[in-house]
Amino acid sequence: MTDSVKRPFAGAIVEYHGSIPSLHGRYRTDGPCHCRHCLREWDEGIFGTEARFELASADGVHLEHVRESSITVIEPAPPTASG
């Protein structure tokens, strides 16, 4: 991965442009998806070919199981304090 690629780590601001046009817009990533499908895959040791994320909007809309290809990072996550 090159430095020019922005990954949607928790706290990043992203633009959702996935399969549900009515939900397109800006969101904050809450981190990796913890929906029942993803949790089952983790429990069974089965991992999909693409990362999935949870997103939250400023007005309370919450999206689960969002493909990485359905979002574009607008603003990377703020750096964490190290210790």
Backbone as JSON Lines, residues from 0, in Angstrom:
{"i":0,"aa":"M","n":[0.85,-1.17,0.0],"ca":[0.0,0.0,0.0],"c":[0.9,1.23,0.0]}
{"i":1,"aa":"T","n":[0.55,2.2,-0.82],"ca":[1.35,3.42,-0.88],"c":[0.78,4.47,0.05]}
{"i":2,"aa":"D","n":[1.58,5.53,0.3],"ca":[1.12,6.62,1.16],"c":[-0.06,7.36,0.56]}
{"i":3,"aa":"S","n":[-0.24,7.29,-0.77],"ca":[-1.32,8.02,-1.4],"c":[-2.68,7.36,-1.18]}
{"i":4,"aa":"V","n":[-2.68,6.12,-0.71],"ca":[-3.94,5.41,-0.44],"c":[-4.39,5.75,0.98]}
{"i":5,"aa":"K","n":[-5.6,6.25,1.11],"ca":[-6.15,6.59,2.42],"c":[-7.07,5.47,2.87]}
{"i":6,"aa":"R","n":[-6.77,4.89,4.03],"ca":[-7.6,3.82,4.58],"c":[-8.64,4.41,5.53]}
{"i":7,"aa":"P","n":[-9.83,3.87,5.56],"ca":[-10.91,4.41,6.4],"c":[-10.86,3.91,7.84]}
{"i":8,"aa":"F","n":[-9.82,4.29,8.57],"ca":[-9.72,3.89,9.97],"c":[-10.81,4.58,10.8]}
{"i":9,"aa":"A","n":[-11.09,4.05,11.97],"ca":[-12.13,4.61,12.85],"c":[-11.87,6.09,13.08]}
{"i":10,"aa":"G","n":[-12.92,6.88,12.93],"ca":[-12.83,8.32,13.13],"c":[-12.63,9.1,11.85]}
{"i":11,"aa":"A","n":[-12.37,8.43,10.73],"ca":[-12.19,9.12,9.45],"c":[-13.54,9.63,8.95]}
{"i":12,"aa":"I","n":[-13.5,10.74,8.23],"ca":[-14.7,11.25,7.57],"c":[-14.67,10.7,6.15]}
{"i":13,"aa":"V","n":[-15.78,10.08,5.75],"ca":[-15.85,9.43,4.44],"c":[-17.11,9.87,3.7]}
{"i":14,"aa":"E","n":[-17.07,9.71,2.41],"ca":[-18.24,9.92,1.55],"c":[-18.76,8.53,1.18]}
{"i":15,"aa":"Y","n":[-20.02,8.25,1.54],"ca":[-20.64,6.97,1.17],"c":[-21.28,7.12,-0.2]}
{"i":16,"aa":"H","n":[-20.93,6.22,-1.13],"ca":[-21.47,6.24,-2.49],"c":[-21.84,4.82,-2.91]}
{"i":17,"aa":"G","n":[-22.39,4.09,-1.95],"ca":[-22.72,2.68,-2.18],"c":[-24.04,2.46,-2.88]}
{"i":18,"aa":"S","n":[-24.61,1.3,-2.66],"ca":[-25.77,0.84,-3.42],"c":[-27.11,1.44,-2.99]}
{"i":19,"aa":"I","n":[-27.12,2.25,-1.94],"ca":[-28.38,2.86,-1.47],"c":[-28.28,4.37,-1.66]}
{"i":20,"aa":"P","n":[-28.7,4.88,-2.83],"ca":[-28.54,6.3,-3.14],"c":[-29.15,7.25,-2.11]}
{"i":21,"aa":"S","n":[-30.24,6.86,-1.5],"ca":[-30.89,7.75,-0.52],"c":[-30.02,7.97,0.72]}
{"i":22,"aa":"L","n":[-29.01,7.14,0.92],"ca":[-28.12,7.27,2.08],"c":[-26.75,7.85,1.71]}
{"i":23,"aa":"H","n":[-26.55,8.21,0.47],"ca":[-25.27,8.79,0.06],"c":[-25.0,10.05,0.86]}
{"i":24,"aa":"G","n":[-23.74,10.28,1.2],"ca":[-23.36,11.48,1.93],"c":[-22.15,11.24,2.8]}
{"i":25,"aa":"R","n":[-21.91,12.18,3.7],"ca":[-20.73,12.12,4.58],"c":[-21.07,11.44,5.89]}
{"i":26,"aa":"Y","n":[-20.11,10.62,6.32],"ca":[-20.24,9.85,7.55],"c":[-18.88,9.83,8.25]}
{"i":27,"aa":"R","n":[-18.91,9.42,9.51],"ca":[-17.7,9.14,10.28],"c":[-17.62,7.63,10.41]}
{"i":28,"aa":"T","n":[-16.44,7.06,10.22],"ca":[-16.3,5.62,10.39],"c":[-16.24,5.3,11.87]}
{"i":29,"aa":"D","n":[-16.99,4.27,12.26],"ca":[-16.96,3.8,13.65],"c":[-16.02,2.63,13.81]}
{"i":30,"aa":"G","n":[-15.41,2.19,12.72],"ca":[-14.49,1.07,12.77],"c":[-15.0,-0.11,11.98]}
{"i":31,"aa":"P","n":[-14.41,-1.28,12.18],"ca":[-14.84,-2.46,11.45],"c":[-16.26,-2.84,11.81]}
{"i":32,"aa":"C","n":[-16.93,-3.48,10.88],"ca":[-18.32,-3.87,11.08],"c":[-18.44,-4.97,12.13]}
{"i":33,"aa":"H","n":[-19.46,-4.83,12.98],"ca":[-19.76,-5.83,14.01],"c":[-21.17,-6.38,13.85]}
{"i":34,"aa":"C","n":[-21.68,-6.37,12.6],"ca":[-23.02,-6.92,12.38],"c":[-22.98,-8.44,12.57]}
{"i":35,"aa":"R","n":[-24.15,-9.05,12.63],"ca":[-24.21,-10.5,12.89],"c":[-23.5,-11.31,11.81]}
{"i":36,"aa":"H","n":[-23.54,-10.83,10.56],"ca":[-22.86,-11.55,9.47],"c":[-21.34,-11.53,9.66]}
{"i":37,"aa":"C","n":[-20.81,-10.35,9.96],"ca":[-19.36,-10.22,10.16],"c":[-18.9,-10.98,11.39]}
{"i":38,"aa":"L","n":[-19.65,-10.88,12.49],"ca":[-19.28,-11.61,13.71],"c":[-19.28,-13.1,13.49]}
{"i":39,"aa":"R","n":[-20.26,-13.61,12.74],"ca":[-20.31,-15.04,12.44],"c":[-19.08,-15.44,11.62]}
{"i":40,"aa":"E","n":[-18.72,-14.63,10.61],"ca":[-17.54,-14.94,9.81],"c":[-16.28,-14.97,10.66]}
{"i":41,"aa":"W","n":[-16.15,-14.01,11.57],"ca":[-14.98,-14.0,12.46],"c":[-14.96,-15.24,13.34]}
{"i":42,"aa":"D","n":[-16.12,-15.6,13.9],"ca":[-16.21,-16.78,14.76],"c":[-15.84,-18.06,14.0]}
{"i":43,"aa":"E","n":[-16.22,-18.12,12.73],"ca":[-15.97,-19.32,11.92],"c":[-14.63,-19.27,11.2]}
{"i":44,"aa":"G","n":[-13.9,-18.16,11.34],"ca":[-12.6,-18.04,10.68],"c":[-12.71,-17.82,9.19]}
{"i":45,"aa":"I","n":[-13.88,-17.35,8.75],"ca":[-14.11,-17.08,7.33],"c":[-14.07,-15.57,7.14]}
{"i":46,"aa":"F","n":[-13.23,-15.11,6.24],"ca":[-13.11,-13.67,6.04],"c":[-13.41,-13.33,4.6]}
{"i":47,"aa":"G","n":[-14.23,-12.33,4.39],"ca":[-14.57,-11.89,3.05],"c":[-13.37,-11.29,2.34]}
{"i":48,"aa":"T","n":[-13.55,-10.98,1.09],"ca":[-12.46,-10.44,0.29],"c":[-12.31,-8.93,0.45]}
{"i":49,"aa":"E","n":[-13.28,-8.29,1.09],"ca":[-13.24,-6.84,1.23],"c":[-13.64,-6.45,2.65]}
{"i":50,"aa":"A","n":[-12.92,-5.48,3.21],"ca":[-13.23,-5.01,4.56],"c":[-14.62,-4.38,4.59]}
{"i":51,"aa":"R","n":[-15.31,-4.54,5.71],"ca":[-16.63,-3.94,5.92],"c":[-16.55,-3.01,7.12]}
{"i":52,"aa":"F","n":[-17.33,-1.93,7.08],"ca":[-17.25,-0.89,8.1],"c":[-18.63,-0.51,8.61]}
{"i":53,"aa":"E","n":[-18.64,0.11,9.79],"ca":[-19.83,0.76,10.34],"c":[-19.61,2.26,10.19]}
{"i":54,"aa":"L","n":[-20.66,2.97,9.77],"ca":[-20.6,4.41,9.57],"c":[-21.69,5.08,10.38]}
{"i":55,"aa":"A","n":[-21.44,6.32,10.79],"ca":[-22.43,7.11,11.52],"c":[-22.44,8.52,10.96]}
{"i":56,"aa":"S","n":[-23.65,9.08,10.76],"ca":[-23.77,10.45,10.27],"c":[-24.0,11.39,11.44]}
{"i":57,"aa":"A","n":[-23.84,12.68,11.19],"ca":[-24.04,13.69,12.23],"c":[-25.48,13.72,12.72]}
{"i":58,"aa":"D","n":[-26.42,13.31,11.86],"ca":[-27.83,13.34,12.25],"c":[-28.35,11.98,12.74]}
{"i":59,"aa":"G","n":[-27.44,11.08,13.1],"ca":[-27.83,9.84,13.76],"c":[-28.06,8.63,12.88]}
{"i":60,"aa":"V","n":[-27.84,8.73,11.57],"ca":[-28.0,7.57,10.69],"c":[-26.79,6.65,10.89]}
{"i":61,"aa":"H","n":[-27.05,5.36,11.05],"ca":[-26.0,4.37,11.28],"c":[-26.08,3.31,10.19]}
{"i":62,"aa":"L","n":[-24.97,3.09,9.51],"ca":[-24.9,2.07,8.46],"c":[-23.96,0.95,8.91]}
{"i":63,"aa":"E","n":[-24.33,-0.28,8.6],"ca":[-23.51,-1.45,8.9],"c":[-23.16,-2.17,7.61]}
{"i":64,"aa":"H","n":[-22.11,-2.96,7.65],"ca":[-21.72,-3.88,6.58],"c":[-21.41,-3.14,5.28]}
{"i":65,"aa":"V","n":[-20.81,-1.95,5.41],"ca":[-20.49,-1.12,4.24],"c":[-19.14,-1.54,3.66]}
{"i":66,"aa":"R","n":[-19.13,-1.84,2.39],"ca":[-17.9,-2.23,1.71],"c":[-16.92,-1.06,1.64]}
{"i":67,"aa":"E","n":[-15.64,-1.38,1.71],"ca":[-14.62,-0.35,1.59],"c":[-14.71,0.34,0.22]}
{"i":68,"aa":"S","n":[-15.11,-0.4,-0.81],"ca":[-15.23,0.19,-2.15],"c":[-16.42,1.15,-2.26]}
{"i":69,"aa":"S","n":[-17.29,1.17,-1.25],"ca":[-18.46,2.05,-1.25],"c":[-18.21,3.37,-0.54]}
{"i":70,"aa":"I","n":[-16.97,3.58,-0.07],"ca":[-16.65,4.82,0.63],"c":[-15.33,5.39,0.12]}
{"i":71,"aa":"T","n":[-15.24,6.71,0.21],"ca":[-14.01,7.42,-0.13],"c":[-13.63,8.28,1.07]}
{"i":72,"aa":"V","n":[-12.39,8.18,1.5],"ca":[-11.93,8.96,2.65],"c":[-11.81,10.43,2.24]}
{"i":73,"aa":"I","n":[-12.49,11.29,3.0],"ca":[-12.42,12.74,2.79],"c":[-11.39,13.34,3.74]}
{"i":74,"aa":"E","n":[-11.42,12.89,4.98],"ca":[-10.51,13.39,6.01],"c":[-10.07,12.2,6.85]}
{"i":75,"aa":"P","n":[-8.76,11.92,6.87],"ca":[-8.29,10.77,7.65],"c":[-8.63,10.92,9.14]}
{"i":76,"aa":"A","n":[-8.59,9.82,9.83],"ca":[-8.84,9.84,11.28],"c":[-7.77,10.66,11.96]}
{"i":77,"aa":"P","n":[-8.15,11.37,13.03],"ca":[-7.14,12.13,13.77],"c":[-6.12,11.18,14.39]}
{"i":78,"aa":"P","n":[-4.88,11.64,14.52],"ca":[-3.86,10.77,15.12],"c":[-4.2,10.47,16.57]}
{"i":79,"aa":"T","n":[-3.81,9.28,17.0],"ca":[-4.05,8.9,18.41],"c":[-2.83,9.28,19.22]}
{"i":80,"aa":"A","n":[-3.08,9.57,20.48],"ca":[-1.96,9.9,21.38],"c":[-1.19,8.63,21.68]}
{"i":81,"aa":"S","n":[0.1,8.7,21.58],"ca":[0.9,7.51,21.89],"c":[1.61,7.73,23.22]}
{"i":82,"aa":"G","n":[1.71,6.63,23.9],"ca":[2.24,6.68,25.05],"c":[2.91,6.71,26.15]}
